[in-house]
């Protein structure tokens, strides 16, 4: 973890990869998620294992959310 004690996005991704999460999904406007080079998945086919939220240091509106999903 960085000096501030908060986990960075890069650290969270590395931690999840160590737990076996290896593929990235891309969301589209039709509500489906696509795995790189594979077919699409409907949201109901996924289980959220973990959610990690990140907020900007100077602007709470600068936020990101990382979802660890299982199929």
C-alpha positions in Angstrom: 0.0 0.0 0.0 1.1 3.6 -0.6 2.2 5.9 2.2 -1.3 7.2 2.8 -2.5 3.8 3.8 -5.1 3.7 0.9 -4.9 1.0 -1.7 -4.3 2.4 -5.2 -6.1 1.1 -8.3 -2.9 -0.6 -9.5 -2.5 -2.3 -6.1 -6.1 -3.5 -6.1 -5.8 -4.9 -9.6 -2.6 -6.8 -8.6 -4.2 -8.1 -5.4 -7.3 -9.4 -7.4 -5.0 -10.9 -10.1 -3.2 -12.9 -7.3 -6.7 -14.2 -6.3 -7.3 -15.5 -9.8 -9.1 -12.6 -11.5 -7.4 -12.3 -14.8 -9.8 -11.1 -17.5 -11.0 -7.6 -18.1 -14.6 -6.9 -19.2 -15.8 -4.0 -21.4 -19.3 -2.7 -20.8 -21.4 -1.5 -23.8 -24.5 0.6 -24.1 -26.7 -2.5 -24.8 -26.1 -3.6 -21.1 -23.8 -6.5 -22.0 -20.2 -7.1 -20.8 -17.6 -8.4 -23.3 -14.5 -10.3 -22.4 -11.6 -9.4 -24.7 -11.8 -11.8 -27.7 -14.8 -13.7 -26.3 -18.6 -13.6 -26.4 -20.8 -11.3 -24.4 -22.3 -11.9 -21.0 -25.5 -10.6 -19.6 -25.3 -9.0 -16.2 -27.4 -11.7 -14.6 -24.6 -14.2 -15.6 -22.1 -12.5 -13.3 -21.6 -12.5 -9.5 -20.0 -9.5 -7.8 -17.3 -10.9 -5.6 -15.8 -7.6 -4.5 -16.2 -3.9 -5.1 -13.4 -1.4 -4.6 -14.2 2.3 -4.7 -11.6 5.1 -5.4 -12.2 8.8 -5.0 -10.0 11.6 -6.2 -7.8 13.4 -3.6 -9.0 16.8 -4.5 -12.4 16.1 -6.1 -14.7 13.4 -4.7 -16.4 13.5 -8.1 -13.3 12.0 -9.6 -14.1 8.4 -8.7 -13.7 5.0 -10.1 -15.1 1.6 -9.1 -13.4 -1.7 -9.6 -15.7 -4.8 -9.7 -14.3 -8.3 -9.2 -16.8 -10.4 -11.1 -17.2 -14.2 -11.3 -19.0 -16.0 -14.1 
